[in-house]
């Protein structure tokens, strides 16, 4: 019976793979920037986008920050279903009458982000604010979910 020893990949193998991926991405970028790029991706063709978000936790609450530049408050919907926070909305494309674009990178259309919270929250105490394109949702934890300090007694 022949025994083969495990040999981890050498760094050069990983470097070569990442270099190939970087080259592929550069080629794709050049393709979309070329004269045929607008044909491949007309404005508004990407109907779904996913705005970035951050979730923070302290002992009393969760805070969710979501980048939503260019949206109006009335275009944002926030729903809490059990431990799932659902944020959805739509960015509408601007109409440029008589103008012809030659590059389109901004996303338009609807989005939906769902955050599964690791603990129960107080639904009646949730606060949301929207300022300078940043949506901030603060979700106070339910009393049962907050950490409790337990004193150690001597017997």
C-alpha positions in Angstrom: 0.0 0.0 0.0 1.4 3.4 -1.0 1.1 6.3 1.4 0.8 9.8 0.1 1.6 12.6 2.4 -0.4 15.8 2.5 1.4 18.6 0.9 -0.2 22.1 1.4 -0.5 24.3 -1.6 2.5 26.5 -2.1 2.0 30.3 -1.9 3.0 30.5 -5.5 0.0 28.4 -6.5 -2.4 30.7 -4.7 -0.7 33.7 -6.1 -1.0 32.4 -9.6 -4.7 31.6 -9.2 -5.4 35.1 -7.8 -3.4 36.7 -10.6 -5.5 34.8 -13.1 -8.7 36.0 -11.4 -7.4 39.6 -11.4 -6.7 39.3 -15.1 -10.1 38.0 -15.8 -11.7 40.8 -13.8 -9.6 43.4 -15.7 -10.8 41.9 -19.0 -14.4 42.0 -17.9 -14.0 45.6 -16.8 -12.5 46.5 -20.2 -15.4 44.7 -21.9 -18.0 46.7 -20.1 -16.1 50.0 -20.7 -15.8 49.2 -24.5 -18.2 50.5 -27.1 -20.3 47.3 -26.7 -20.6 47.8 -23.0 -23.9 49.7 -23.1 -25.4 47.0 -25.2 -24.4 44.4 -22.6 -25.7 46.4 -19.7 -28.2 49.1 -20.7 -29.2 51.6 -17.9 -31.6 50.1 -15.5 -31.0 46.5 -16.7 -29.9 45.5 -13.3 -33.3 45.5 -11.5 -32.1 44.2 -8.3 -29.3 45.6 -6.1 -28.2 45.1 -2.6 -27.2 48.2 -0.6 -24.4 47.6 1.9 -25.3 47.4 5.6 -23.6 47.1 9.0 -25.1 45.6 12.1 -23.8 46.5 15.6 -24.7 45.1 19.0 -24.3 46.3 22.5 -25.8 45.0 25.7 -29.1 46.9 25.2 -29.8 47.0 21.5 -28.9 46.2 17.9 -28.1 49.0 15.4 -28.4 48.5 11.7 -26.9 51.1 9.3 -27.8 50.9 5.6 -26.4 53.1 2.7 -29.3 54.3 0.7 -28.1 57.5 -1.2 -30.6 59.1 -3.5 -33.7 57.5 -1.9 -36.6 59.4 -0.4 -38.0 58.4 3.0 -41.3 57.4 1.4 -39.4 54.9 -0.8 -38.1 52.9 2.2 -40.1 50.2 4.0 -39.1 48.6 7.2 -40.8 45.5 8.6 -40.0 43.4 11.7 -41.2 39.8 11.6 -40.2 37.9 14.8 -36.4 38.2 14.7 -36.1 39.2 11.0 -35.7 42.8 10.1 -36.7 43.4 6.5 -35.7 46.6 4.8 -36.9 47.2 1.2 -37.3 50.0 -1.2 -36.8 51.3 -4.7 -34.4 53.8 -6.3 -36.1 55.3 -9.4 -34.0 56.2 -12.4 -33.8 59.8 -13.3 -35.2 60.7 -16.7 -32.7 62.5 -18.9 -34.8 63.8 -21.8 -32.6 64.5 -24.8 -29.5 63.2 -23.2 -27.7 60.1 -24.2 -25.5 58.4 -21.6 -22.3 56.6 -22.4 -21.6 55.1 -19.0 -24.1 53.7 -16.5 -22.8 52.4 -13.1 -25.5 53.3 -10.6 -28.1 50.8 -9.7 -31.8 51.4 -10.0 -34.8 49.4 -9.1 -36.0 47.5 -6.0 -34.0 46.0 -3.3 -34.7 44.0 -0.1 -32.3 43.2 2.7 -33.2 40.8 5.6 -31.2 40.7 8.8 -31.8 37.7 11.2 -31.3 39.1 14.7 -29.7 36.7 17.2 -32.1 37.7 20.0 -35.7 39.0 20.5 -36.3 42.7 20.4 -39.0 45.1 21.6 -41.0 45.7 18.4 -42.8 48.8 19.9 -39.5 50.5 20.8 -37.8 50.2 17.4 -36.6 53.6 16.0 -35.6 54.4 12.5 -34.0 57.6 11.1 -32.8 58.6 7.6 -30.3 61.3 7.1 -27.7 62.1 4.4 -28.4 58.8 2.6 -27.9 56.6 5.7 -30.8 54.7 7.2 -30.3 53.9 10.9 -32.5 51.4 12.7 -32.1 50.9 16.5 -33.8 47.8 17.9 -33.8 47.6 21.7 -33.4 44.0 23.0 -36.2 42.4 24.9 -35.5 42.1 28.6 -35.2 38.3 28.3 -32.4 38.7 25.8 -30.3 41.1 27.8 -27.4 39.7 29.7 -28.0 39.3 33.4 -25.3 39.7 36.1 -25.4 36.8 38.5 -23.8 37.2 41.9 -21.8 34.3 43.3 -22.6 33.5 46.9 -20.5 31.7 49.4 -22.1 28.6 50.9 
